[in-house]
Structure formats: structure tokens, C-alpha cells
Amino acid sequence: MPYALITGAAQGIGRSLAEQLAQRKYDLLLVDFQEEKLYQTADYLRNTYGRNVHVLTLDLSLPGFLRVLTIWQKQITPELEVLVNNAGFGLNGSFENLDIHEQLDIVNVNVRAVMQITHAFLPVLRKQNKAYLLNVCSTTAYQTVPYLTVYAASKAFVLSFTRGLRHELQGSTVSVTMLSPGSTDTGFVDRARMGKSLRQTASKVHMNSDVVAKIAVKALFSGKAEVVPGVLNKVGAWLPRVVPMRWIERVIGKLYKPETSQPLVSASHSV
């Protein structure tokens, strides 16, 4: 049976993507740093769909993660038909006040890990008659987002990287697709430490992760270049083309500005 590898698969969009692929008879390699949730997801998929599901608890922000990941994959299967770079996180707050090590971990997970994993597994994907790569981006990639500055910048990288990669791989056996979701019912707001009012605002426009994943997987196997699920998200991604960026920054800056002044944070890193 064909295998699919998904990072950030313990919950949210990653879990929903795993379920969509299980429905399509894929066996699964699931990676996440949240061990308990990862095992719960794996048990659910095994019991519900009867697929082979292998899990690896791994923090993609740490040096040396790629060696662990590639050895694990080779031990299970030499073949891979689908690769999903879903793992990512952001932090809400001013760049100056947020801990620099946590912000560098955003870059490590959202940028470096995407590059390293893609580079390592492209030769594996190329061995298939047809293979698929899905990079999970964000609607924040289409504009500057004050107080979510590093996250939005990291997703702008994913946008440009995926577009360039798709062009390079035209005519090959590997199809490249980018998913740019907006606010979705995942654990993102918790990890980002967003305030109460911002959480309430986000909850009003949340898309269901299962709906997002269904749209994404359909686009992936249709060979689409990019997909932005939801009408509001499509409008949000399109606005920067016609509205001056300074106006957008002013509105978004007010939305994401922390409710109280932030002390400097010194916390251990995690994905």
C-alpha cells in the first residue's frame, strides 16, 4: 500500500489531512512533538480505517531531527507517495518583547524544517510513477501581520518557496500544491498565546479542520497549484492586491495587538 508522511499530525489540520488520506487507502507516517495526542490520533485511524499507522514523536525545531526522521522512514518503508509539510506555529506579541529563542524556533519549524524535509524526501517521491507534495501555508503569507510578524514572514517564505518549487518540478512525477488556510479550529491560538478578545474574534470565522482538509486533499490529487479554502479567506488573500498595504497593516495591527503590555518572555522552545 502507498505511504503518506505528515508532520504536525497530532491535531487540527494535520490530523484531518491524515484522516482524509486514510480514507483514500494510504498507510501513514505521522510526526508530531505532542506524544499523547499523536498516539490517540494513530489509534483512531487504525481502528476506524484499518490502515497501518506509524508514529514518531519529534520536535522539528531541534538540530538533528532530520536524521532521526529519515532513518525512521527507511526502517518502515522505502517508498513514499505523499509528503505533507504541515507542522508550524506562531506567537502573538511584539517582536521586541517575545523571547528571541522562541521566535527562532518559529523559523526553524516553519522554514528550515520545510526546506530540509522537502529536500530529503524529493528523491524518494521521484521514484513513484506519481507523487504529491503539500505545503501548508497561511493567508497571513499574503500580507504583513503586525504582532504575528515572524509567523507571517515565515509563511511568506513558504508561499514563495512552494511556487518556485512547483515551477522547477513541472514535467516531473511530483505534483506540488500549497494550502493557505485562514482561521481554523486547531490549537494554533493556544500555542500562539492569543488574548481573550482575539480568540473570540477568531472563533467567529473559524473553519472546521475536516472541511479544510477535504478541500486540500481534493486539490492535491487534482494537481492544483494553490488552494485557499473559504470565501472570507479568499477575499483576505486577494485584498492586498487592490488595497494599500499600510491600510491593511493598520487594521490587522489593531486586531492582533496584545491586550496588555508584555514582559520579556524566557521560555523553553517547542513546536
N, C-alpha and C positions, 0 to 999 in steps of 0.2 A: 504494500500500500504506500502511496506517496506521503511524504512528511512535510509539515509546515513548522517553522520556528517563529515564535512570537515572544518579543520582550515586553516587559510590563504587563504580564498576562494574569496577574492575581485578581484584578478587579477592573471595573469600569470598561472602557472601550476595548482594552486588551482581552479581558475575559469574554466579552461579547464577540470579538473577532474570532477567538478560539472556538466558541460555540458554533459560529457560522461555518467555520472550516470543518469542524467535526461533522456537521450536518451534510457536508459535501464529501464525506468519507475520507477525510485526511486524518492520519495519525499525527500526534502533536508533540513538539518540544517546547515546553513553557518555561520562561525565565522571569524571575522577579526577586526582589530582596525581601518581600513580605512572605515569610515561610508559611505561616499558618493559613493565610488566605490562598496562597498558591496551592497548597495540598488540598484545601477544600474545593477549589476550582477543578483540580485534576480528578478528584473523586467523583464530583458531579458529572463531569464529561465522560468518564469511563462508564459510570452506572447508567447514564442517560443514552449515550450513543454507541457504547461498546467499542470505543476506539482505544488504541494504545496511546497512553499519555505519559510522557516522561517530564519530570520537573527538575529544575536546577535553581537553588537559592543563591543568588549572586547580586552583588552591588556593582553596577556598571560604572560607578564613579571612581572605583579603586584601581590602582595600577595593577596590571597583570590579569585583569578579568578575561581578556580575550583568549589567552592561553587555556584557561580553565574551560571556557565556553567551547572552543574548537575541539579540545580533547574529548569533552563530554559528548559532543555531537558525533564525532567519528566512532566512538565506542558504541553508540546506539544504531546509527545508520550512516552509510557512506553517501546517501543520496538526500537531496533536499529540493523540493519543488516550489515552495513558497517561503519567503522571508518577510517578516513584518517588524519594522523598527517602530515600536510603539512607546517604549519607555521614555519618560520625560517628566519634568516637574518645573515649577516656578515658585517664586517668592514675592509676596506683595509687600511693598515698602520702598522707601527711598534708597537709591544705590549707596549713598553715603552711610546710612545707618545700618544697613543689613551686613551681616558678617561676610567678609570677603571670601572666606573658605567655602561657605555655603554657596555663594554666587559662582565661584569657580567650579563647584560641583554641578551646577546647572549646565555650564559649558561642557564639562566632562561627559555628562549623560546625554544631553540634547544634541551636542555637536560631535565631540570626539568619538563617543561610542557608536553613533550612527555611521560615521566615516569608517571606523575600524571594522565594525561588523559587516558593513556592506563590502568593503574591500576584501575581507577574509572569505566571505561566502559567495561572492560573484563567480569565482571559478567553479564552485560546487553547483550553483544554479545553471551555469552554462552547459553542464553535462546532460541536462534534461532536454528532451525534444521541445518542451515548452515550460517556462518557469516564470514566476511572478515575484516582484518586489514591491512592497507597500511601505512608504514612509509616512508616518503620521505627523502632520504639520499642525497648523492652527490658524484661525482667522486673524490672530494677532500678528501674523507674519506680514500682513499687507499694509500695516501702518505702525508708527511709533506708539508705544503704550507706556506713558509715564507711570512710575510706581510698580510696573511689571516689566521694567526696562530690559533686564538681561534675558528674561524668558522670551520676550517678543523678539529681541535681537537674535537669540538662538534659533527661533523658528523662522526668521527671515533667512538665516543660513540654510535651513532645511529646504525651504522653498527654492532658493537659487540652486542648491546642490542637486535636488531631485530633478529640476528642469534640465540642468546641464547633463546629468547622468542619463536621463531618458533620451536626449538627443544622441549621446555617444553610443547608446545601445540600440539605436534604430537598426533594424535589419538582423539583429541577433535573436537568439531564442528567449531572451529575458525581457519581459514587459514590465515597465516601471510606472507606478501610479502614486500620486500624492493625495492624501486625505487631509482636508483642513476643516476640522470641526470647530464649532463655537462652543458656548457654554453647554456642558453635558453633565449628566448625573454620575460623576465619578468622585474620587476622593481628592480631586485637584484643589478645591477650595480649602480643605483641611490642611493639606501639605503646604499650601501657599500662605497659610495663616491669615486668611482674609477676615476682615471685621464683620460684625453682625449685619450692618446695613448692606454691605456689598454682597454678602451671602444671600440676603433676601432678594436683592435685585437680580442676582444670577439665577435664583430658583424660579423666577417668573418666566425666564426664557430658556431654561434647561431643555435640551433634547434628551430623549431616552437613549442610553448607550446601545441597546439592542437595535434600535432603529438606525442609529448612525452606522453600526457595524454591518447591518444588512445592505445599506446603500453602498458602503465602502467595498464590500466583497463583490457585489454585483458589478461595480465599476472596475474593480481589479481584474476580474475574469473577462470583462468586455474590452479590456485594453485601453481604458480611458487614461488620459494624462493626469487630470486633476478632478477632484470632486469636493464640493463644498455643500454639505447636507443642510437642508433647511432654508426657507425663504429669507428669514431675517439674517442668517449668516451670509447668504449670497449677496444681499444688499450691503452688509457690512464690509465684505471683501471688495465690492465694486465701488463704494463711496470714495476711497482715496484717489480714484482715477478722475473724479469730477469735482471734489470738494477740496479746497486748500488744506494742506496738512496741518497748518497752525490752528485752524478751527477744530479739526478732529482732535488734535493733541490737547486743546483746551478742555473740550468736553470729556474726553477719556481721562485726562488728568484729574478732573474733579470727581469722576466716578471711582477711580482707583486710589485716590489719596487716602492714606490711613486715617482712621477716625481720631487717633491720639498720636502725640509725638512718640517716636520710637527710640528706646535706648539702643546703644550698640549691642548687637546680639553676638554671643560667642557660644556656638552650639556645635555638637558633633555632626558630621555630614551623613546624609543618607539619600537614597533615591526617592 
